[in-house]
Amino acid sequence: YKRQTQWQTLYLDFGLIYKLKLNQSKNSVQSINFAASVCNVNNARLRYSVNDADYQEHLPIISRWGANYQFHSLKETKNKGLETFSFSSMLEFQALFNSKYHRGIHFGTEFIFRELIATRIGFYAENQFNYNFPNSNRNYLSSPTLGMGLQLPLHKLSNLPFKIHLDASILPQPNYTQSQYFRSFFYSYSLRIDWIRKSS
């Protein structure tokens, strides 16, 4: 048995977003964002070889569409003009053009306090292929998600033009079988540094 580990493919994505501003005031800003996207619009295929024989597999063509609501309190705190709080919530639907599985819904909410502490909660559910064993394999998966983050807006607290994000998330990993639901947890950690250009 000889398997070549050389994989080659190229896929393209396309998306649109529309922002609708709601009632604006000197103390708050509100908006709703509508978005739609398609991943792999060119129907790319993953090509590989096994024992000198060439094979190819179609990559999923994923469509997503949803909406996001955002609220920012512009009432500044006494500390360097930081916002009091901001709130956002999103709802997304997903479907595959080349499969009747992995269709689902995603929901999430984020609350940021004084541009320093962020808390997040979400939920997802999508259908699955049970490989024609409905008594042992699940037809769909669903799970809540949790996350938190720390932000350091140095561009407001100092003369440095940076904003640092530290984020962590917890995603329970549901079991595909009927015998046990939660098998383990997936932990994700990230660090992001934004360069904020100050207006003159």
ChimeraX attribute file (.defattr): number of C-alpha atoms within 10 A of each C-alpha:
attribute: neighborCount
match mode: 1-to-1
recipient: residues
	/A:1	4
	/A:2	9
	/A:3	11
	/A:4	12
	/A:5	9
	/A:6	8
	/A:7	10
	/A:8	11
	/A:9	11
	/A:10	10
	/A:11	14
	/A:12	11
	/A:13	13
	/A:14	11
	/A:15	12
	/A:16	10
	/A:17	12
	/A:18	11
	/A:19	13
	/A:20	10
	/A:21	12
	/A:22	13
	/A:23	8
	/A:24	10
	/A:25	10
	/A:26	8
	/A:27	11
	/A:28	15
	/A:29	16
	/A:30	18
	/A:31	17
	/A:32	18
	/A:33	15
	/A:34	18
	/A:35	16
	/A:36	17
	/A:37	17
	/A:38	20
	/A:39	18
	/A:40	18
	/A:41	16
	/A:42	13
	/A:43	15
	/A:44	18
	/A:45	17
	/A:46	14
	/A:47	14
	/A:48	18
	/A:49	15
	/A:50	12
	/A:51	9
	/A:52	10
	/A:53	10
	/A:54	10
	/A:55	11
	/A:56	14
	/A:57	10
	/A:58	11
	/A:59	16
	/A:60	18
	/A:61	19
	/A:62	19
	/A:63	20
	/A:64	18
	/A:65	18
	/A:66	18
	/A:67	17
	/A:68	18
	/A:69	18
	/A:70	18
	/A:71	17
	/A:72	17
	/A:73	18
	/A:74	17
	/A:75	14
	/A:76	14
	/A:77	12
	/A:78	9
	/A:79	10
	/A:80	12
	/A:81	13
	/A:82	19
	/A:83	21
	/A:84	17
	/A:85	21
	/A:86	20
	/A:87	17
	/A:88	18
	/A:89	18
	/A:90	18
	/A:91	18
	/A:92	18
	/A:93	18
	/A:94	19
	/A:95	20
	/A:96	17
	/A:97	15
	/A:98	12
	/A:99	11
	/A:100	11
	/A:101	16
	/A:102	18
	/A:103	19
	/A:104	19
	/A:105	19
	/A:106	17
	/A:107	18
	/A:108	18
	/A:109	18
	/A:110	17
	/A:111	18
	/A:112	21
	/A:113	16
	/A:114	18
	/A:115	16
	/A:116	17
	/A:117	17
	/A:118	21
	/A:119	18
	/A:120	18
	/A:121	17
	/A:122	18
	/A:123	16
	/A:124	17
	/A:125	17
	/A:126	18
	/A:127	16
	/A:128	17
	/A:129	15
	/A:130	16
	/A:131	10
	/A:132	9
	/A:133	11
	/A:134	12
	/A:135	11
	/A:136	13
	/A:137	17
	/A:138	20
	/A:139	19
	/A:140	17
	/A:141	17
	/A:142	17
	/A:143	15
	/A:144	16
	/A:145	16
	/A:146	17
	/A:147	18
	/A:148	18
	/A:149	18
	/A:150	18
	/A:151	19
	/A:152	16
	/A:153	21
	/A:154	16
	/A:155	18
	/A:156	17
	/A:157	15
	/A:158	10
	/A:159	9
	/A:160	14
	/A:161	15
	/A:162	18
	/A:163	17
	/A:164	17
	/A:165	18
	/A:166	16
	/A:167	18
	/A:168	16
	/A:169	17
	/A:170	16
	/A:171	17
	/A:172	17
	/A:173	16
	/A:174	17
	/A:175	15
	/A:176	19
	/A:177	16
	/A:178	12
	/A:179	11
	/A:180	9
	/A:181	16
	/A:182	12
	/A:183	11
	/A:184	11
	/A:185	11
	/A:186	9
	/A:187	12
	/A:188	11
	/A:189	12
	/A:190	10
	/A:191	11
	/A:192	11
	/A:193	13
	/A:194	13
	/A:195	13
	/A:196	14
	/A:197	10
	/A:198	10
	/A:199	4
	/A:200	3
